């Protein structure tokens, strides 16, 4: 199976951050990785592969090299994407129709969620005799829709519209039924064991439109959640294939980047630092010394120049779909890239025969941030922000170039297999 096919299969199965991590685990298990648990003692062996899951929505995978090694190479991405989270006790009766109350999760393009089949996915928490367990939950049905107001009652809709989350963004769920009970409905759809009941849930809307290849030569991939699952899955595939290691490779996938990363499972948590510290203790290494010999990639998606809106782009940048990986710069450090870290990226990309593009925002347009600078509050190591070029970021259906997916996969695998050594006079990349 090609990298593109593998990524598409994972995308189409990842209707929530929890399902994305489940897909990553599946790839890792097939590649011979073994799970570790934070509440248990770790015993690590040379040449073995491991991963740690936190909260079901974040994951850190690593390989212990079988030969001499120095430092850690980290590729960090995130599992979440902008969507709508379903509120507790969400069902409301509106003029004889049932609606589902939701709230925004992250900054999405709201209009792209209207007039398309939707469903719910995430996790439910089952309880029996004082024991609780999370269960992956996905209703594989065209279940809801957010209908637009017709043009006849909204003549200026095409001139721009500010949507009211309280009144306009309420998915239509079915005809009113006084006997309908939300908890009973979920229990009827969940994979419960005998005697279990649902005590709570974390559920999100998702678009039912599957990924597709578009263009006269099928050169574009369109899908929900390209940001940032394409980065996550290319990183997972890269570490699952990495060999000839001279450093310890880590693939980290965090949750909650779209809402700030400051959570138990986000890049602002101690997850990466704790895992790295425990690994070094198991292997008899000095944490501080190995951290000082390390390098991290903050792997998130990047903006391609939009052919219909060329004026929104920085005039000195010309990021194209299918043009290679993207190095991202920002003077205010919303991106972590500096001249040294970018030079390391360029040398690794040259080894991998991967083209490099550069992106920075127009000075009068505020850009977004990534998890790179947030993770540095927990683990401060040289870092560069890179990404896959895409259009319609934070839409319910995004677009990117198919060649770039293979390029990112090859680049991250080369990064994991490269030697990056910090000398007194500079940095050596081999």
Secondary structure per residue as TSV (DSSP state, phi and psi in degrees):
chain	resnum	aa	ss	phi	psi
A	1	X	-	360.0	134.0
A	2	X	-	-71.6	164.6
A	3	X	H	-60.0	-43.7
A	4	X	H	-59.5	-46.0
A	5	X	H	-63.1	-40.2
A	6	X	H	-64.5	-43.0
A	7	X	H	-65.2	-42.8
A	8	X	H	-62.8	-41.7
A	9	X	H	-61.2	-43.3
A	10	X	H	-66.7	-41.5
A	11	X	H	-58.3	-48.1
A	12	X	H	-68.4	-18.4
A	13	X	H	-99.2	-4.0
A	14	X	-	-106.7	76.6
A	15	X	S	-85.1	-1.3
A	16	X	S	-154.4	170.1
A	17	X	H	-60.7	-33.3
A	18	X	H	-68.2	-39.1
A	19	X	H	-71.0	-32.8
A	20	X	H	-62.3	-44.2
A	21	X	H	-67.8	-35.9
A	22	X	H	-62.0	-39.2
A	23	X	H	-66.8	-40.6
A	24	X	H	-61.8	-43.3
A	25	X	H	-59.7	-40.6
A	26	X	H	-60.3	-44.6
A	27	X	H	-63.0	-44.0
A	28	X	H	-66.3	-43.1
A	29	X	H	-61.8	-40.6
A	30	X	H	-65.1	-25.3
A	31	X	T	-91.8	5.4
A	32	X	T	94.2	13.6
A	33	X	-	-78.3	147.6
A	34	X	E	-114.0	141.2
A	35	X	E	-76.8	144.1
A	36	X	E	-117.1	156.0
A	37	X	-	-126.1	131.9
A	38	X	T	-61.6	-29.6
A	39	X	T	-84.8	3.8
A	40	X	S	-120.7	162.7
A	41	X	-	-70.7	143.0
A	42	X	-	-106.2	136.6
A	43	X	-	-130.3	110.9
A	44	X	-	-105.4	146.0
A	45	X	-	-123.2	146.2
A	46	X	T	-61.1	139.6
A	47	X	T	82.7	-3.8
A	48	X	-	-96.4	160.4
A	49	X	E	-120.0	139.2
A	50	X	E	-140.4	161.2
A	51	X	E	-149.1	155.2
A	52	X	E	-126.2	131.7
A	53	X	E	-108.3	128.0
A	54	X	E	-118.1	122.7
A	55	X	T	66.7	9.7
A	56	X	T	75.2	-1.7
A	57	X	T	-127.8	-1.3
A	58	X	E	-134.1	153.0
A	59	X	E	-152.6	141.5
A	60	X	E	-128.6	120.9
A	61	X	E	-114.3	146.0
A	62	X	E	-153.4	162.1
A	63	X	E	-124.0	132.6
A	64	X	-	-88.5	112.6
A	65	X	-	-60.8	149.2
A	66	X	S	-90.3	-9.2
A	67	X	S	-117.7	-178.4
A	68	X	-	-61.3	140.8
A	69	X	-	-148.5	165.1
A	70	X	-	-150.1	129.0
A	71	X	S	79.1	176.0
A	72	X	E	-128.5	136.7
A	73	X	E	-111.8	118.1
A	74	X	E	-115.9	129.6
A	75	X	E	-112.5	114.0
A	76	X	E	-113.7	134.0
A	77	X	E	-141.6	-168.9
A	78	X	E	-138.5	156.2
A	79	X	S	-97.7	-15.0
A	80	X	-	-96.9	159.6
A	81	X	-	-142.1	156.2
A	82	X	S	-60.1	135.9
A	83	X	E	-162.9	-162.5
A	84	X	E	-120.2	128.3
A	85	X	E	-91.6	137.0
A	86	X	E	-77.6	130.0
A	87	X	E	-74.7	162.9
A	88	X	E	-71.9	143.5
A	89	X	E	48.9	60.5
A	90	X	E	-84.6	-16.2
A	91	X	E	-79.0	128.9
A	92	X	E	-128.8	149.9
A	93	X	E	-97.2	117.1
A	94	X	E	-123.4	104.5
A	95	X	T	53.1	39.7
A	96	X	T	87.3	3.4
A	97	X	E	-121.2	143.1
A	98	X	E	-82.7	133.3
A	99	X	E	-120.5	160.5
A	100	X	E	-114.8	119.9
A	101	X	E	-76.4	131.1
A	102	X	E	-133.8	166.3
A	103	X	E	-136.7	152.8
A	104	X	E	-65.3	136.8
A	105	X	E	-119.5	106.2
A	106	X	S	81.5	180.0
A	107	X	-	-100.5	96.6
A	108	X	-	-104.2	164.8
A	109	X	-	-84.9	101.0
A	110	X	G	-61.4	-40.3
A	111	X	G	-60.5	-24.6
A	112	X	G	-74.2	-7.4
A	113	X	G	-92.5	-5.0
A	114	X	S	-84.5	150.2
A	115	X	S	58.2	44.8
A	116	X	S	-148.7	152.8
A	117	X	-	-66.7	135.7
A	118	X	E	-127.2	161.2
A	119	X	E	-149.3	-172.3
A	120	X	E	-119.2	143.5
A	121	X	E	-152.0	159.7
A	122	X	E	153.2	-126.6
A	123	X	E	-144.1	151.4
A	124	X	E	-118.3	153.8
A	125	X	E	-108.8	116.8
A	126	X	E	-96.7	146.7
A	127	X	E	-132.4	141.1
A	128	X	E	-154.3	123.7
A	129	X	T	53.6	41.1
A	130	X	T	82.1	2.2
A	131	X	E	-108.3	132.1
A	132	X	E	-116.2	149.3
A	133	X	E	-147.4	140.4
A	134	X	E	-79.9	143.8
A	135	X	E	-129.3	128.4
A	136	X	E	-59.3	139.0
A	137	X	E	-137.1	128.1
A	138	X	E	-154.6	114.4
A	139	X	-	-86.2	105.3
A	140	X	-	-82.8	63.1
A	141	X	S	-144.5	153.0
A	142	X	-	-74.3	101.1
A	143	X	-	-111.9	-27.1
A	144	X	B	-149.4	167.4
A	145	X	B	-155.1	146.6
A	146	X	-	-107.3	100.1
A	147	X	-	-77.8	138.6
A	148	X	-	-70.7	156.6
A	149	X	-	-78.1	133.3
A	150	X	-	-62.4	155.6
A	151	X	G	-60.6	-28.0
A	152	X	G	-66.4	-27.3
A	153	X	G	-104.2	-0.5
A	154	X	-	-144.9	68.2
A	155	X	T	-62.4	-24.9
A	156	X	T	-100.9	16.4
A	157	X	G	-58.1	-33.9
A	158	X	G	-82.0	-0.7
A	159	X	G	-96.0	3.6
A	160	X	-	111.1	141.4
A	161	X	-	-149.5	133.2
A	162	X	-	-95.2	111.8
A	163	X	-	-78.5	139.5
A	164	X	-	-92.5	112.5
A	165	X	T	-61.3	-25.8
A	166	X	T	-78.5	-27.7
A	167	X	T	-124.3	-26.9
A	168	X	T	-100.5	-24.7
A	169	X	-	-103.8	71.0
A	170	X	-	-129.2	103.4
A	171	X	E	-58.1	136.2
A	172	X	E	-79.0	125.8
A	173	X	E	-115.7	-17.9
A	174	X	E	152.1	175.4
A	175	X	E	-70.7	147.5
A	176	X	-	-60.0	139.3
A	177	X	-	-148.6	111.1
A	178	X	T	-63.9	-20.5
A	179	X	T	-89.0	-4.6
A	180	X	-	-68.5	132.7
A	181	X	-	-126.3	120.9
A	182	X	H	-60.6	-47.6
A	183	X	H	-61.8	-44.1
A	184	X	H	-63.1	-37.6
A	185	X	H	-62.1	-47.4
A	186	X	H	-62.7	-41.2
A	187	X	H	-64.3	-30.6
A	188	X	H	-72.5	-21.1
A	189	X	H	-100.6	-17.4
A	190	X	S	-85.8	156.1
A	191	X	-	-88.1	73.9
A	192	X	-	-89.8	149.9
A	193	X	-	-88.6	163.5
A	194	X	T	-57.8	129.9
A	195	X	T	89.6	-6.6
A	196	X	-	-85.4	151.3
A	197	X	E	-137.2	159.2
A	198	X	E	-87.2	129.5
A	199	X	E	-105.6	-21.7
A	200	X	E	-168.1	174.0
A	201	X	E	-156.8	153.4
A	202	X	E	-122.5	98.2
A	203	X	E	-122.2	146.1
A	204	X	E	-132.5	152.0
A	205	X	E	-72.8	148.9
A	206	X	E	-143.8	149.4
A	207	X	E	-76.8	138.2
A	208	X	-	-84.7	-0.4
A	209	X	-	-74.8	119.1
A	210	X	-	-76.3	169.7
A	211	X	-	-64.9	156.9
A	212	X	E	-151.5	155.2
A	213	X	E	-99.8	129.2
A	214	X	E	-126.9	154.0
A	215	X	S	113.2	160.8
A	216	X	T	-63.0	-28.1
A	217	X	T	-114.7	18.7
A	218	X	-	54.6	43.9
A	219	X	-	-89.8	-3.4
A	220	X	E	-118.1	141.2
A	221	X	E	-105.1	124.6
A	222	X	E	-114.0	135.1
A	223	X	E	-170.4	161.6
A	224	X	T	-73.0	153.1
A	225	X	T	62.8	24.9
A	226	X	H	-57.6	-38.3
A	227	X	H	-92.3	103.7
A	228	X	H	-131.6	26.0
A	229	X	H	-70.9	-25.4
A	230	X	H	-65.6	-37.9
A	231	X	H	-66.3	-43.9
A	232	X	H	-62.2	-47.1
A	233	X	H	-74.0	-34.8
A	234	X	H	-65.6	-34.0
A	235	X	H	-67.3	-42.9
A	236	X	H	-63.1	-45.0
A	237	X	H	-62.7	-38.3
A	238	X	H	-65.0	-45.1
A	239	X	H	-72.3	-27.2
A	240	X	H	-69.9	-18.1
A	241	X	H	-109.5	-6.6
A	242	X	-	-65.4	144.4
A	243	X	-	-151.0	-179.8
A	244	X	S	49.9	59.1
A	245	X	-	-92.3	133.6
A	246	X	S	-113.9	-0.9
A	247	X	S	-140.0	166.8
A	248	X	E	-87.1	115.3
A	249	X	E	-85.8	139.7
A	250	X	E	-131.1	130.6
A	251	X	E	-108.6	114.3
A	252	X	E	-114.2	128.4
A	253	X	E	-122.8	114.0
A	254	X	E	-102.5	158.5
A	255	X	S	-100.7	166.9
A	256	X	-	68.5	20.5
A	257	X	G	-62.7	-34.9
A	258	X	G	-71.0	-12.0
A	259	X	G	-124.6	22.7
A	260	X	T	114.7	-14.9
A	261	X	S	74.6	-2.4
A	262	X	-	-93.0	82.6
A	263	X	S	-148.4	172.9
A	264	X	T	-56.9	-29.1
A	265	X	T	-116.4	12.1
A	266	X	S	-92.4	173.6
A	267	X	T	-65.9	-21.4
A	268	X	T	-83.7	-0.4
A	269	X	S	-87.2	-179.8
A	270	X	S	-88.4	9.1
A	271	X	H	-54.5	-54.7
A	272	X	H	-65.0	-44.7
A	273	X	H	-62.9	-42.5
A	274	X	H	-65.0	-45.6
A	275	X	H	-61.8	-47.6
A	276	X	H	-63.2	-40.3
A	277	X	H	-62.9	-42.3
A	278	X	H	-69.1	-37.2
A	279	X	H	-62.0	-46.8
A	280	X	H	-64.0	-38.2
A	281	X	H	-64.1	-41.5
A	282	X	H	-63.7	-34.9
A	283	X	H	-95.3	2.8
A	284	X	T	70.3	30.0
A	285	X	-	-104.3	157.1
A	286	X	-	-85.6	119.3
A	287	X	H	-55.8	-50.1
A	288	X	H	-63.6	-39.8
A	289	X	H	-67.1	-43.7
A	290	X	H	-68.4	-37.2
A	291	X	H	-62.4	-37.8
A	292	X	H	-70.6	-15.4
A	293	X	T	-106.0	23.5
A	294	X	-	-110.8	171.8
A	295	X	E	-149.0	141.5
A	296	X	E	-126.8	141.7
A	297	X	E	-105.5	123.3
A	298	X	E	-89.9	103.4
A	299	X	E	-102.2	99.3
A	300	X	-	-132.0	168.5
A	301	X	-	-80.1	161.9
A	302	X	E	-127.3	165.3
A	303	X	E	-91.7	124.7
A	304	X	-	-83.5	153.5
A	305	X	-	-64.0	123.3
A	306	X	-	-80.2	121.8
A	307	X	T	-62.4	-24.3
A	308	X	T	-89.1	-13.1
A	309	X	-	-135.9	55.6
A	310	X	G	-62.6	-25.7
A	311	X	G	-70.9	-13.4
A	312	X	G	-81.5	-6.5
A	313	X	S	-98.7	149.8
A	314	X	-	-59.1	128.5
A	315	X	T	-65.8	-21.3
A	316	X	T	-90.2	-2.7
A	317	X	-	-112.1	142.7
A	318	X	-	-142.4	65.9
A	319	X	-	-74.2	127.4
A	320	X	-	-118.1	149.8
A	321	X	T	-64.8	139.4
A	322	X	T	66.0	24.7
A	323	X	S	-105.1	5.1
A	324	X	-	107.4	178.5
A	325	X	E	-68.4	162.5
A	326	X	E	-122.6	126.4
A	327	X	E	-89.4	133.6
A	328	X	E	-115.7	131.0
A	329	X	-	-120.9	147.1
A	330	X	-	-158.0	128.3
A	331	X	T	-65.8	-29.9
A	332	X	T	-84.9	6.3
A	333	X	S	64.6	29.4
A	334	X	S	-66.7	-24.3
A	335	X	S	-114.2	150.0
A	336	X	-	-89.7	-8.3
A	337	X	-	-61.3	133.0
A	338	X	-	-129.2	-175.3
A	339	X	H	-64.4	-36.1
A	340	X	H	-73.2	-48.7
A	341	X	H	-65.4	-35.6
A	342	X	H	-66.7	-35.0
A	343	X	H	-65.9	-38.6
A	344	X	H	-61.1	-45.7
A	345	X	H	-59.0	-44.2
A	346	X	H	-63.6	-39.1
A	347	X	H	-68.4	-40.9
A	348	X	H	-64.8	-41.8
A	349	X	H	-62.9	-36.6
A	350	X	H	-63.9	-41.0
A	351	X	H	-62.7	-36.5
A	352	X	H	-86.0	-2.0
A	353	X	T	57.2	47.6
A	354	X	-	-117.8	125.9
A	355	X	-	-69.6	150.3
A	356	X	E	-120.7	130.0
A	357	X	E	-111.1	164.9
A	358	X	E	-126.6	146.1
A	359	X	E	-133.9	138.8
A	360	X	-	-148.9	152.1
A	361	X	-	-72.4	154.9
A	362	X	-	-58.0	141.3
A	363	X	T	-58.5	-25.5
A	364	X	T	-99.4	9.7
A	365	X	S	-122.4	121.6
A	366	X	-	-75.6	128.6
A	367	X	-	-94.7	179.3
A	368	X	-	-88.9	173.7
A	369	X	-	-114.6	-178.2
A	370	X	-	-134.5	-175.2
A	371	X	S	-82.6	-7.4
A	372	X	H	-58.5	-55.7
A	373	X	H	-71.6	-25.6
A	374	X	H	-70.4	-42.5
A	375	X	H	-64.8	-25.9
A	376	X	T	-69.9	-14.2
A	377	X	T	-71.8	-18.2
A	378	X	T	-104.4	-33.4
A	379	X	S	-145.4	102.9
A	380	X	-	-92.3	103.3
A	381	X	-	-139.3	159.9
A	382	X	E	-54.9	133.4
A	383	X	E	-141.9	147.4
A	384	X	E	-129.3	143.5
A	385	X	E	-95.2	123.4
A	386	X	E	-129.3	167.6
A	387	X	E	-165.5	173.7
A	388	X	-	-99.9	129.5
A	389	X	E	-68.1	136.2
A	390	X	E	-150.6	165.5
A	391	X	E	-113.9	157.7
A	392	X	S	60.5	39.4
A	393	X	T	-57.4	133.9
A	394	X	T	74.8	12.6
A	395	X	S	-78.6	164.1
A	396	X	S	-73.8	-8.3
A	397	X	S	-148.3	110.3
A	398	X	E	-108.9	170.7
A	399	X	E	-135.2	137.3
A	400	X	E	-148.9	173.0
A	401	X	E	-88.4	137.4
A	402	X	H	-69.3	-32.2
A	403	X	H	-65.7	-29.7
A	404	X	H	-68.2	-29.5
A	405	X	H	-64.4	-45.6
A	406	X	H	-65.1	-38.2
A	407	X	H	-62.5	-44.1
A	408	X	H	-65.6	-40.7
A	409	X	H	-59.4	-47.6
A	410	X	H	-65.3	-39.0
A	411	X	H	-64.7	-47.8
A	412	X	H	-67.0	-37.7
A	413	X	H	-63.0	-42.4
A	414	X	H	-63.6	-38.4
A	415	X	H	-60.3	-45.8
A	416	X	H	-62.5	-33.0
A	417	X	H	-92.9	-6.4
A	418	X	S	-82.2	159.2
A	419	X	-	-104.0	121.3
A	420	X	E	-120.3	111.1
A	421	X	E	-118.3	132.0
A	422	X	E	-94.2	113.5
A	423	X	E	-104.1	168.0
A	424	X	T	-62.4	-29.2
A	425	X	T	-102.5	0.9
A	426	X	E	160.2	-155.2
A	427	X	E	-124.2	134.7
A	428	X	E	-107.5	128.8
A	429	X	E	-119.8	120.9
A	430	X	-	-134.4	360.0
